[in-house]
């Protein structure tokens, strides 16, 4: 159903801000502007916006010729009261002026009321329709958010040129119609009027993109769909707000203009409009005076205008307001409370509560507290800016006092760390200063800070003292090797009151080697052993003896007697370790020697080989304490003991036997020569003890007994000799002489060969030392030289060689004549019994 003209007029009259179409009909911006408005305008209603800069950029005074309207800086025109347009046109002027340039401009504003339309009567058209598709021009449209109605409220009208020839039905779709939010808009099917059914929040929906359609009753689209944008004009319905609680801090005594922080407020209204143009103001400062802070109205940056002092006020509270509409009184606003903490700096020096102090202490007392000194500091407690650090400026040259800080009270604690002597000084005056752990700042209020000082008078009280061991260490010199019973000067203590050592008794507390015996009355020392500088108890040529001095009432003190031993050259250098030499290497073996004497009687060393060793080895010096030994050609791999004489710089030395392992290897670690007998280069001078000699004699006797037993067993056996029974000229005579054994030691004796007929085979023994050859029926014998015959008379042994040497000389030493053989054997054969007249057959 089409709406009546009355309802359409009422919807137009109640349209709110930005439901306006601004039309400009001028060539010069300062001539005339026409605004189409409803016939009824409520108070504080936005009529429209005018670009003032196009007319006069430097205008500093803007006002309206009609008091029913007011003009803002951005050119917005608002009503000041309810206005009804009785006529179709109402005009007024915007007056612009520049007071400096004395320039003035006028802008004429014409308000146009909507025309009253008569409803068109539609007629049926021809049955044959001529289709013509045309693009509709988008029509600008807007609605005011939070409109008060009444609803439904007409907001726009769409029309198609096809309505002149055909019956046209209008329809719309899109968000606000058939999509979220549903049923917000609808359209009159016949007139094309678009209505809004309820108020809209721009912060939820800032625009609606809907589509309009024009169709015939039979559903034919005479035009293309028309896209229509409905913009929701912003209403200043949201006040600015601050998101978080704000806490800033700034250093005290900072310069003027120091940035403290920035406050930022937000506004949900449309950006880049007066509704979101905020101005910041400090409403209140706590405490109020003096004013220390200022805020930039546009950026919200807070700066200092006067340096704050933490010792006067450590914290400030500011109430800050943010107002929209560029800070105009009718704009919306909100406030926040922010805190500014003033950070401390060391701008106050600590001061003593007293200008001088007096205290006392007994002499010889140590590690005792004698005084506490309190201070004041205005800086922040328990920080480096207020924690005190005490210094003794004068009077502590002997370092007898020490001052520390109590961590709980910040007071200075004066202590005695070294004993005071009443006899030397009865009063000590100290000058004590105090500073902070942190350095003094260089701020505005901290100029001219100096160190606070005070004086302390320490009175020393006299007391009855025990013996005094001063100096604590006494050094005396002695010679190395000093004999037993020698007396040396001991440690001396004294009574501090009388400066005398009378009445004191001395005792040894420490004498590690027990070298000395102390005289109880004098403290002098007497040696009980020979002093040896090379003793393990001697360190750096010094031997320490701790002595206890005791007075008559039992009070005591301890002192140290240092015996400084002068080195004597009483130790020869010795070789430290054995060496391994590889035959295939050229490095040789490194010999290292050590001398237990001091440096004056030590290196450089001289390494010397004797004449016998020089034939097999060569040696050359490597350093002051080492040498390199090389084997000469011809030595085989084995273990050797090489005598080497090592002498110190003064020629004192002795022979040391270096054990050398000569090995077929490339590296000494690769040597696989097993451990064995060490071969001496020359016979060593070893002396055997009586037990060793006795063992050797008994062993030799036992061995002779065993050999004699074996010999006796051997002589009991009968040895058969192979000789023929009869030989021409009795060349071989039967005897009881046993066959020769292993004692044949001369050359062979060859006898003339004889032949005989033997019915039985004859075999010659191989132990006779001769040779026998059998040829046919003849047997040939040849007796070798050196055949041994045993004499039963003498029990000894005699050879033909020895017989011959007794007086008969032969030219041929290789052979003997038969007469020689017969002369040697015949006398001996006659002495034997007849028991040997047989030949032994094997």
C-alpha positions in Angstrom: 0.0 0.0 0.0 1.5 3.4 -1.0 2.1 5.9 1.8 0.0 9.1 2.0 1.5 12.5 1.5 1.0 13.4 5.2 3.0 10.5 6.4 5.8 11.2 4.0 5.9 14.8 5.2 6.1 13.8 8.8 9.0 11.4 8.2 10.9 14.1 6.4 10.4 16.6 9.3 11.8 14.2 11.8 14.9 13.2 9.9 18.0 13.9 12.1 21.6 14.8 11.5 23.2 14.0 8.2 19.8 13.1 6.5 20.6 16.0 4.2 21.6 16.4 0.6 24.0 19.3 0.2 23.7 21.0 -3.1 26.0 23.6 -4.2 24.8 26.1 -6.9 27.7 28.5 -7.0 30.8 29.1 -8.8 32.4 31.2 -6.0 32.4 29.5 -2.7 31.4 32.8 -1.0 28.2 33.4 -2.9 25.4 30.9 -2.1 24.9 27.4 -0.7 21.5 25.6 -0.8 20.7 22.9 1.8 17.7 20.6 1.5 16.3 20.0 5.0 13.1 18.7 6.5 10.3 21.2 7.3 10.9 20.7 11.0 14.3 20.8 12.7 14.7 20.0 16.4 17.2 22.0 18.6 21.0 21.0 18.3 20.4 19.4 15.0 23.1 19.3 12.4 21.8 21.0 9.4 24.9 20.5 7.2 28.6 21.3 6.7 30.1 24.2 4.8 33.8 24.4 3.7 34.9 27.7 5.3 38.5 27.5 4.1 37.4 27.8 0.5 36.1 31.2 1.3 38.5 32.6 3.9 41.3 30.4 5.3 42.6 32.8 7.9 39.2 33.5 9.5 39.4 33.9 13.3 35.8 35.0 13.9 32.9 32.9 12.7 29.2 33.7 13.5 25.7 33.4 12.0 23.5 36.2 10.9 20.5 34.2 12.2 20.5 33.5 15.9 18.6 30.3 15.3 21.8 28.7 13.9 25.3 28.4 15.2 28.5 27.7 13.2 31.4 25.6 14.4 35.1 25.9 13.4 34.8 23.0 11.0 31.8 24.6 9.2 29.1 22.5 10.9 25.8 24.2 11.1 23.6 23.4 14.1 20.2 24.7 15.1 19.9 26.4 18.5 16.2 25.7 18.9 13.2 23.9 17.3 12.6 25.4 13.8 9.6 24.8 11.6 9.9 25.9 7.9 6.5 27.4 7.1 7.6 28.5 3.6 9.6 26.5 1.2 12.7 28.6 1.5 14.7 30.2 4.4 18.1 32.0 4.1 20.8 33.3 6.4 24.5 34.2 6.1 27.7 32.9 7.7 30.0 35.9 8.5 33.7 35.3 8.3 36.4 37.9 9.4 40.1 38.1 9.8 40.9 40.6 12.5 44.6 40.9 11.5 44.1 41.4 7.8 40.7 43.1 8.3 39.2 40.9 5.7 35.5 39.8 5.8 33.5 37.3 3.8 29.8 36.3 3.7 28.4 32.9 2.7 24.7 32.7 2.0 22.9 29.6 3.1 19.5 28.7 1.6 17.4 26.1 3.4 15.0 24.2 1.0 12.0 22.4 2.4 10.8 19.3 0.6 8.1 19.6 -2.1 4.7 18.0 -1.6 4.0 15.3 -4.2 0.7 14.1 -5.5 0.3 10.4 -5.9 0.5 9.2 -9.5 -2.3 7.1 -10.8 -1.0 4.2 -12.7 -2.7 2.7 -15.7 -2.3 -0.6 -17.4 0.0 -0.5 -20.4 0.1 -2.2 -23.7 0.3 -6.0 -23.7 3.3 -5.9 -25.9 6.1 -4.6 -23.8 9.2 -3.1 -25.2 12.2 -4.1 -23.0 14.8 -1.4 -22.4 17.6 -2.1 -19.9 19.1 1.0 -18.3 21.6 1.6 -15.5 20.2 3.5 -12.6 22.3 6.3 -11.1 23.2 5.5 -7.5 21.3 7.9 -5.2 23.3 9.1 -2.1 21.4 8.3 1.1 22.1 8.5 4.8 20.4 8.1 8.2 21.1 9.5 11.6 22.1 7.1 14.3 20.0 7.0 17.4 17.1 8.8 15.6 14.1 9.4 17.8 11.6 8.7 15.1 8.7 8.5 14.8 9.0 5.2 12.9 8.6 4.1 10.3 10.8 6.9 9.0 11.1 7.6 5.3 14.8 7.9 4.3 14.8 7.7 0.5 12.8 7.1 -2.7 13.8 5.3 -5.8 12.0 5.7 -9.2 12.5 4.2 -12.6 11.8 5.9 -15.9 9.9 2.8 -17.0 7.1 3.8 -14.6 6.0 6.3 -17.3 5.0 3.5 -19.6 4.4 0.5 -17.4 3.2 -0.5 -14.0 6.3 -0.9 -11.9 6.7 -2.7 -8.6 9.7 -1.8 -6.5 11.6 -4.1 -4.1 14.9 -4.2 -2.1 17.2 -6.8 -0.6 20.5 -7.0 1.4 21.7 -6.3 4.9 18.9 -4.7 7.0 16.2 -6.2 4.8 16.5 -9.9 4.4 19.9 -10.2 6.2 21.1 -9.2 9.6 19.8 -7.0 11.0 16.5 -8.2 9.6 13.5 -5.9 8.8 15.3 -2.6 9.4 14.4 -1.3 6.0 11.4 -1.8 3.7 10.2 -0.1 0.5 6.7 0.9 -0.7 6.1 -1.3 -3.7 4.2 1.3 -5.7 6.0 4.6 -4.8 9.6 3.4 -4.2 9.7 5.1 -0.8 12.3 3.4 1.5 11.5 3.5 5.2 13.6 2.8 8.4 11.7 1.0 11.1 13.9 1.6 14.2 17.0 3.5 15.5 20.5 2.3 14.4 23.8 2.4 16.3 26.6 3.5 14.0 29.2 1.9 16.3 27.5 -1.5 15.4 26.6 -0.8 11.7 28.2 2.2 10.0 26.6 1.5 6.6 24.2 -0.8 4.6 24.7 -1.9 1.1 21.3 -2.8 -0.3 20.0 -3.4 -3.8 16.8 -2.0 -5.4 14.8 -3.7 -8.1 12.1 -2.4 -10.6 9.9 -5.1 -12.1 6.5 -5.3 -13.9 3.6 -7.2 -12.4 4.6 -10.2 -14.4 8.1 -10.2 -13.0 9.9 -8.7 -15.9 12.9 -6.5 -14.8 12.8 -3.3 -16.7 16.0 -2.0 -15.3 19.3 -3.3 -14.0 19.4 -3.8 -10.2 20.3 -0.5 -8.4 23.0 -0.7 -5.7 22.2 1.7 -2.9 24.5 2.7 -0.1 22.8 3.8 3.1 25.3 5.5 5.4 24.7 5.9 9.1 25.7 9.4 10.1 27.5 9.6 13.4 25.9 11.1 16.5 28.1 12.2 19.3 26.8 9.5 21.7 30.1 8.1 23.0 32.3 9.9 25.5 36.1 9.4 25.5 37.5 6.8 27.8 40.8 5.7 29.3 41.7 2.1 29.1 44.2 1.5 31.9 45.3 2.8 35.2 48.2 5.2 34.5 51.4 5.4 36.6 54.4 7.5 35.5 57.7 8.2 37.1 60.3 11.0 36.8 63.6 11.7 38.3 63.8 14.4 40.9 65.6 17.6 40.0 65.0 17.0 36.3 65.1 19.9 33.9 62.0 21.9 32.9 60.3 20.4 29.9 61.2 16.8 30.7 58.6 14.4 29.4 56.9 12.4 32.1 54.5 10.3 29.9 51.5 10.5 27.6 47.9 9.9 28.4 45.8 8.5 25.5 42.0 8.4 25.5 39.8 6.6 23.0 36.4 7.5 21.4 34.2 5.1 19.6 32.5 7.8 17.5 33.4 8.3 13.9 37.1 9.0 13.4 38.4 12.3 12.0 35.4 14.2 13.1 34.6 16.7 15.9 33.1 13.8 17.7 36.5 12.2 18.2 38.7 15.3 18.3 39.8 15.3 21.9 41.3 17.9 24.1 43.2 17.1 27.4 43.2 19.1 30.5 44.7 18.7 34.0 41.8 19.4 36.3 43.7 19.0 39.6 47.2 18.2 41.0 47.6 16.7 44.5 49.3 18.3 46.3 48.3 21.5 44.5 51.2 23.8 45.0 53.6 24.3 43.5 52.4 23.3 40.0 55.0 20.9 38.6 53.3 19.5 35.5 51.5 20.5 32.3 49.7 18.6 29.6 49.6 19.2 25.9 45.9 19.6 24.9 46.1 17.7 21.6 48.8 14.9 22.3 48.3 14.3 26.0 52.0 14.5 26.7 52.8 15.5 30.3 55.9 17.5 30.9 57.5 19.2 33.9 57.2 23.0 34.4 59.0 23.0 37.7 61.6 20.4 39.0 60.1 18.2 41.6 62.0 17.2 44.8 61.4 13.7 46.2 62.4 14.8 49.7 59.5 17.3 49.7 56.9 15.2 48.0 57.6 11.6 46.7 54.4 11.2 44.8 51.9 13.4 42.8 48.3 12.6 41.7 46.8 14.3 38.6 43.2 14.3 37.5 43.1 14.5 33.7 40.1 15.2 31.6 39.6 14.2 27.9 36.7 16.0 26.1 35.6 15.6 22.5 34.1 18.2 20.1 37.6 19.8 20.3 37.1 20.6 23.9 33.8 22.6 23.4 31.7 22.9 26.5 28.9 20.8 24.9 31.3 18.0 24.1 31.3 14.7 26.0 34.1 14.1 28.5 35.7 11.6 30.9 38.4 11.9 33.6 41.1 9.6 34.9 43.5 9.7 37.8 47.2 9.1 37.2 50.1 8.8 39.6 53.5 10.3 39.1 56.3 8.8 41.3 59.3 10.9 41.9 62.5 8.8 41.6 65.3 9.5 44.1 68.8 10.6 43.2 71.7 11.1 45.5 71.3 14.8 46.1 71.6 14.8 49.9 74.9 14.1 51.6 74.9 12.0 54.9 75.8 14.0 58.0 77.0 12.9 61.5 74.7 13.6 64.4 77.7 14.8 66.4 80.7 16.9 65.5 83.1 14.9 67.7 83.3 11.6 69.6 85.4 10.4 72.6 86.1 6.8 73.5 88.7 4.6 75.2 90.3 1.2 74.9 92.8 -0.9 76.8 96.2 -1.4 75.3 96.9 -4.7 73.4 93.2 -5.3 72.8 92.3 -6.3 69.3 89.1 -7.0 67.3 87.0 -5.1 69.8 84.3 -2.5 69.1 85.0 0.8 70.7 82.5 3.3 69.2 79.3 3.6 67.1 78.5 6.7 65.1 75.0 7.6 63.8 74.3 9.7 60.7 71.3 11.3 58.9 70.5 11.1 55.2 67.3 12.5 53.5 67.6 10.2 50.4 65.6 7.1 50.0 66.4 4.6 52.8 68.0 1.3 52.1 69.3 2.3 48.7 72.8 3.1 47.5 71.8 6.8 47.8 71.4 6.6 51.5 73.6 3.6 52.6 76.8 5.0 54.3 80.4 4.3 53.6 82.8 5.4 56.3 86.4 6.4 55.7 89.2 7.1 58.2 90.9 10.1 56.7 93.6 10.8 59.3 95.3 9.2 62.3 95.3 5.5 61.1 98.7 5.4 59.5 99.6 2.2 61.3 96.3 0.6 60.3 95.3 -0.1 63.9 91.7 0.9 63.4 88.9 -0.3 61.1 85.5 1.2 60.5 82.5 -0.7 59.0 78.8 0.0 58.4 76.0 -1.7 60.3 73.6 -3.0 57.6 70.6 -2.6 59.9 71.1 0.8 61.4 73.5 2.4 58.9 75.8 3.4 61.8 79.5 3.4 61.7 81.3 0.8 63.8 84.9 1.7 64.9 87.0 -1.3 65.9 90.7 -1.9 67.0 92.3 -4.5 64.8 95.9 -4.1 65.9 97.1 -3.7 69.5 97.7 -0.2 70.8 100.7 0.4 73.1 100.2 2.7 76.1 103.9 3.2 76.4 104.2 4.5 72.8 101.0 6.6 72.5 98.4 7.3 75.2 95.9 9.0 72.8 95.0 8.7 69.2 92.9 11.3 67.2 91.1 10.1 64.1 89.3 12.0 61.5 86.4 10.1 60.0 84.4 10.9 56.9 81.2 9.5 55.5 79.9 9.2 51.9 77.2 7.2 50.2 77.7 4.0 48.2 76.4 5.9 45.1 78.1 8.9 43.8 76.6 12.3 44.4 74.4 13.5 41.5 75.0 16.6 39.5 71.4 17.7 39.5 70.1 21.2 40.0 69.6 20.9 43.8 72.8 18.9 44.5 75.5 21.5 43.8 78.1 22.1 46.4 77.8 18.7 48.2 80.9 17.9 50.3 82.0 15.0 52.4 80.9 15.3 56.1 83.6 14.6 58.6 83.9 14.2 62.4 86.8 13.7 64.9 87.2 10.7 67.2 89.5 10.9 70.2 90.7 7.4 71.4 92.2 7.3 74.9 94.6 4.3 75.5 94.4 2.7 79.0 97.5 1.2 80.5 97.5 -2.5 81.5 100.0 -5.0 83.0 101.4 -6.8 79.9 103.0 -10.1 79.3 106.2 -10.7 77.4 106.5 -9.2 73.9 107.9 -11.1 70.9 109.1 -8.3 68.7 110.0 -8.6 66.0 108.0 -11.8 65.5 110.8 -13.3 63.3 114.5 -13.3 63.9 116.9 -14.5 61.2 120.4 -15.9 62.0 123.0 -17.4 59.6 124.7 -20.7 60.0 126.8 -23.0 57.8 125.7 -26.1 56.2 127.1 -29.2 57.9 127.6 -27.6 61.3 128.5 -30.3 63.8 126.8 -31.5 66.9 127.2 -29.4 70.1 127.6 -26.0 68.4 125.8 -23.1 70.1 124.0 -20.4 68.1 122.1 -17.3 69.1 118.5 -17.9 69.9 115.2 -15.9 69.8 114.9 -13.0 72.3 111.7 -11.6 73.8 111.3 -8.7 76.3 109.0 -7.2 78.9 107.3 -4.2 77.3 107.2 -2.3 80.6 111.0 -2.8 81.4 112.3 -3.5 77.9 114.3 -6.3 79.5 114.3 -10.1 79.0 115.1 -11.0 82.6 112.9 -13.5 84.2 111.6 -15.0 81.0 111.8 -18.7 80.2 112.0 -20.2 76.7 110.6 -23.4 75.3 110.6 -25.0 71.9 107.2 -25.3 70.3 108.3 -26.5 66.9 111.6 -28.1 65.7 110.7 -30.6 63.0 114.1 -32.2 62.5 114.9 -31.9 66.2 118.2 -30.3 65.4 118.5 -28.0 68.5 118.3 -28.0 72.2 117.1 -24.6 73.8 118.6 -23.0 76.8 115.6 -22.2 79.0 117.1 -19.1 80.5 118.9 -17.4 77.6 116.9 -18.9 74.6 120.2 -19.8 72.8 120.3 -23.0 70.7 122.8 -25.9 70.7 122.9 -28.3 67.9 122.0 -32.0 68.6 122.5 -33.1 65.0 124.6 -32.1 62.0 122.8 -29.3 60.1 122.0 -30.4 56.5 120.8 -27.8 54.1 119.5 -30.6 51.8 117.1 -31.9 54.5 113.4 -32.0 53.4 112.6 -29.8 56.4 114.7 -26.9 54.9 112.8 -24.6 52.6 114.6 -22.0 50.6 117.8 -22.5 52.7 115.7 -21.7 55.8 114.9 -23.9 58.8 112.3 -22.5 61.2 112.1 -23.0 65.0 109.1 -21.7 66.9 109.9 -20.4 70.4 107.6 -19.8 73.3 108.6 -17.0 75.8 106.9 -17.2 79.3 107.1 -14.7 82.1 106.8 -15.4 85.9 103.0 -15.4 86.0 102.6 -17.6 82.9 101.9 -15.0 80.3 103.5 -15.8 77.0 104.2 -14.9 73.4 105.6 -16.8 70.5 108.4 -15.9 68.0 110.1 -17.6 65.1 113.8 -18.2 64.8 114.9 -18.7 61.2 118.2 -20.4 60.7 119.6 -19.4 57.3 121.9 -22.2 56.2 124.8 -21.2 53.9 125.3 -23.8 51.2 128.4 -26.0 51.2 129.4 -28.0 48.2 129.0 -31.4 49.8 126.8 -33.2 47.2 128.0 -34.5 43.9 125.7 -34.5 40.9 123.9 -37.8 40.2 122.1 -39.1 37.1 118.4 -39.0 37.5 117.1 -41.9 35.3 118.1 -44.6 32.8 117.8 -44.2 29.0 116.7 -46.1 26.0 118.5 -45.6 22.7 117.1 -46.7 19.3 119.7 -48.0 16.9 117.8 -46.6 13.9 117.4 -43.1 15.3 119.9 -40.2 15.5 118.7 -38.6 18.7 120.6 -40.8 21.1 119.7 -40.9 24.8 119.3 -37.8 27.0 121.1 -37.9 30.3 119.8 -35.6 33.1 121.7 -35.0 36.3 120.7 -33.3 39.5 122.7 -31.7 42.4 121.1 -31.2 45.8 123.4 -28.3 46.5 122.4 -24.7 45.8 122.8 -22.9 42.5 126.3 -21.7 43.5 127.5 -25.3 43.8 125.4 -26.8 41.1 125.2 -26.5 37.3 126.7 -26.3 34.8 127.6 -30.0 34.9 130.4 -31.8 33.1 129.8 -35.3 31.8 132.9 -37.5 31.4 133.4 -41.0 30.0 136.4 -43.1 31.0 138.9 -44.6 28.5 137.1 -47.9 28.3 133.7 -46.3 27.7 135.0 -43.9 25.1 135.7 -46.9 22.8 132.0 -47.8 22.8 130.1 -44.6 23.4 130.2 -40.9 22.6 128.7 -38.1 24.8 128.1 -34.4 24.1 126.7 -31.7 26.3 123.1 -30.6 25.7 122.4 -28.1 28.5 123.9 -27.1 31.9 122.2 -30.2 33.5 121.9 -32.7 30.6 123.9 -34.4 27.9 123.3 -36.8 25.0 124.9 -40.2 24.7 125.4 -42.1 21.4 126.5 -45.7 20.8 129.4 -46.4 18.4 129.1 -48.8 15.5 129.3 -52.4 16.4 127.3 -52.5 19.6 124.5 -55.0 19.5 121.1 -54.6 21.1 121.4 -55.3 24.8 121.4 -53.8 28.2 124.6 -51.9 29.2 125.9 -50.2 32.3 127.9 -47.2 31.3 130.1 -45.5 34.0 129.9 -41.7 33.7 131.5 -39.2 35.9 129.4 -36.0 36.5 131.1 -33.0 38.0 129.6 -29.6 39.2 130.9 -26.2 38.4 133.6 -26.6 41.0 134.8 -30.0 39.8 133.2 -32.0 42.6 131.8 -35.2 41.2 131.6 -39.0 41.2 131.0 -41.9 38.8 127.4 -42.9 38.2 126.5 -46.0 36.3 123.9 -45.2 33.6 121.7 -48.1 32.6 121.3 -48.0 28.8 118.9 -50.1 26.8 120.1 -50.3 23.2 117.3 -51.5 21.1 116.4 -52.1 17.4 113.5 -49.6 17.2 112.5 -46.2 15.8 111.0 -44.7 18.9 112.0 -45.6 22.5 108.4 -46.5 23.3 108.6 -49.2 20.6 111.5 -51.1 22.2 110.6 -54.7 22.9 114.0 -55.8 24.3 113.2 -58.1 27.3 114.8 -57.5 30.6 118.1 -59.4 30.9 121.6 -59.3 32.3 123.2 -55.9 32.1 126.5 -56.1 30.3 129.3 -54.1 31.9 131.5 -52.1 29.7 134.4 -53.0 32.0 134.7 -55.3 35.0 133.1 -53.6 37.9 134.9 -53.4 41.2 132.6 -55.6 43.2 133.8 -57.1 46.5 132.3 -60.3 47.7 131.3 -60.8 51.3 132.4 -63.8 53.4 129.0 -65.5 53.0 129.1 -65.1 49.3 132.6 -66.7 49.2 131.4 -69.6 51.5 128.5 -70.2 49.2 130.7 -70.4 46.1 133.1 -72.9 47.8 130.3 -75.2 49.0 128.8 -75.1 45.5 132.1 -76.0 43.9 132.7 -78.9 46.3 129.2 -80.2 45.6 129.8 -80.1 41.8 133.2 -82.0 42.2 131.4 -84.7 44.2 128.9 -85.2 41.5 131.6 -85.4 38.8 133.6 -87.8 40.8 130.6 -90.1 41.3 130.0 -90.1 37.6 133.6 -90.9 36.9 133.6 -93.9 39.3 130.5 -95.4 37.6 132.1 -95.0 34.2 135.4 -96.8 35.1 133.5 -99.9 36.2 132.3 -100.7 32.8 134.6 -103.0 30.7 135.3 -101.7 27.3 136.2 -104.3 24.6 138.8 -103.4 22.0 138.8 -104.9 18.6 142.3 -106.2 17.6 143.4 -109.3 15.7 144.7 -112.3 17.8 148.0 -112.4 16.0 149.7 -109.9 14.1 153.0 -110.2 12.4 155.9 -108.9 14.4 153.5 -108.4 17.3 152.4 -105.0 16.1 149.4 -105.0 18.5 149.9 -106.6 21.9 147.1 -107.6 24.2 146.9 -105.4 27.3 144.5 -104.6 30.1 144.5 -100.9 29.2 141.0 -99.6 28.9 139.8 -97.9 25.8 140.5 -94.2 25.5 137.7 -91.8 26.3 137.0 -88.2 25.8 140.5 -87.3 27.1 142.2 -87.8 23.7 143.3 -84.4 22.9 146.4 -84.6 20.6 146.6 -85.2 16.9 146.0 -88.7 15.5 148.8 -91.3 15.6 149.0 -93.3 12.4 150.7 -96.9 12.6 152.0 -99.0 9.7 149.3 -101.0 8.0 149.6 -104.8 8.5 147.7 -107.5 6.6 146.7 -111.0 7.9 144.3 -113.7 7.1 141.4 -113.8 9.5 138.8 -116.5 9.5 136.2 -114.4 11.4 135.2 -110.9 10.7 136.8 -108.4 13.0 135.1 -105.1 14.0 137.0 -102.2 15.3 135.6 -100.0 18.0 134.9 -96.5 17.1 136.1 -95.2 20.4 139.7 -96.0 20.0 140.4 -93.0 18.0 141.7 -95.1 15.0 140.4 -96.2 11.7 139.9 -99.9 10.4 139.3 -100.9 6.9 138.2 -104.4 5.9 139.2 -105.5 2.3 138.6 -109.1 1.4 140.3 -111.5 3.9 142.7 -108.8 5.1 142.2 -106.4 7.9 144.0 -103.0 8.0 144.5 -101.0 11.2 145.8 -97.5 11.7 146.2 -96.1 15.2 145.8 -92.4 15.4 148.1 -90.1 17.3 147.3 -89.3 20.8 145.9 -92.7 21.9 145.8 -92.7 25.7 147.0 -95.6 27.8 146.2 -95.8 31.5 149.0 -96.8 33.9 147.9 -99.0 36.8 151.0 -98.1 38.8 150.8 -94.4 38.8 147.0 -94.2 38.4 147.6 -91.2 36.0 147.4 -90.8 32.3 150.3 -90.6 29.9 150.2 -90.2 26.1 152.6 -91.1 23.4 153.2 -87.5 22.8 154.3 -86.9 26.3 156.5 -90.0 26.2 158.1 -88.8 23.0 158.7 -85.4 24.5 160.7 -86.9 27.4 163.8 -87.2 25.4 163.1 -88.7 22.0 162.6 -86.3 19.2 161.0 -87.1 15.9 161.2 -85.2 12.8 157.7 -86.1 11.6 155.2 -84.7 14.1 152.2 -86.2 12.3 153.2 -89.9 12.4 155.3 -92.2 14.7 157.4 -95.3 13.8 156.6 -98.7 15.1 159.7 -98.7 17.4 158.3 -95.6 19.1 155.0 -97.3 19.6 156.7 -100.5 20.9 159.1 -98.7 23.2 156.1 -96.8 24.7 153.8 -99.7 25.3 156.0 -102.7 26.1 157.1 -101.7 29.6 153.5 -100.9 30.6 152.1 -104.1 29.2 154.5 -106.2 31.2 153.3 -104.7 34.5 149.7 -105.9 33.9 148.4 -109.3 34.9 147.5 -111.9 32.4 143.8 -111.1 32.7 143.8 -108.9 29.7 145.0 -111.6 27.1 141.7 -111.5 25.2 140.3 -109.4 22.5 136.9 -108.0 23.1 134.4 -108.5 20.3 131.6 -106.2 19.8 
